[in-house]
Each structure stands twice: as C-alpha cells, then as structure tokens.
Amino acid sequence: QVQLVESGGGLVQAGGSLRLSCAVSGRAFTVYTMGWFRQAPGKERAFVAAISRIGNTYYADSVKGRFTISKDNTKNTVYLQMNSLKPEATAVYYCAQRRPTSAGTYLQPTSYDSWGQGTQVTVSS
C-alpha cells in the first residue's frame, strides 16, 4: 500500500523560506510523476509544481522563480523549496503521485491517484 508523508510545514514571515519533504513508501518511486498542490481555506486545491520521472519540472506561474521542486530517488523523497514566501502562499500543501498512464495532465488533481495527508504552511505579513 502506497503511503505519502509530508513534513516541513510551519509558520514563517513573509519573505522567508521553507522546505517541504514528501517521503513515499510502498510503491516504486521512480516511475511516477510527483506533484505538489495547495489548498487555502474556501478555495479549490491548486497545482504548485510537478517533477516527472525523468526530472522535468513544471511550476504554476505564481511560484516560478521562487519555488523549486526536486527529488532524491535514493530516498524516495520529493522536496519543495519555497523562497520569498508571500502571505497568499498560506495553505495546506499536499504531495501526490501520478501514474504515467493517468488521464488528464499534471496540472489536474484528478490525474493523481495517491495523496499525502498535507502539511500546513502559514506565512505572516
């Protein structure tokens, strides 16, 4: 049974940085696209970043140049380095795994079949 466990969330001031981690177990890590999404209160879950099985990276326009997604295949872990954080980044952040054969695109939460429990990120102004 696949398990995704996020960590690294917390409270940070605007302009600060956080690094989120997502450890994956129970499934071959290297064949899947890994994504990060976030959900603020009262809003839909939104795409943040994704990294393909061969390491191609994709970002939402709102985080380009400030967030970096990476992965360590030896540790079955994906990371999200978040710099220059803004108050509007406050949300629960989720990592997710997407099969190569999934319908839809990496932008769509519905194309991911496994999710972590989420980690809270709060950015104070």
Secondary structure, 3 states (H helix, E strand, C coil): CCEEEEECCEEEECCCCEEEEEEEECCCCCCCEEEEEEECCCCCCEEEEEECCCCCEEECCCCCCCEEEEEECCCCEEEEEECCCCHHHCEEEEEEEECCCCCCCCCCHHHCCEECCCEEEEEEC
